[in-house]
């Protein structure tokens, strides 16, 4: 299972994240597989799904802190699933 982005906020600030995390569902262990600029722009409320053989992750839209976006990002997960 992959989780991309997200946010953390308090009364004064909101931080948006652009990390891509992977969890091994058999061992319940988490691994950060992409972070920073390599993972794309920070977003929250982004929709993700896989296509084909399940090695490509599509991430659509999200909130960038100022507006809702309609961007589509594709991430190849082959190296982490082998």
Protein Blocks (a to p, Z undefined) as FASTA:
>chain_A
ZZeeiddddfkbccddfbdcdddfklopacdfbgcjlnopadehiacddehjopaccdee
jjehjaccfbdcdddfklmmZZ
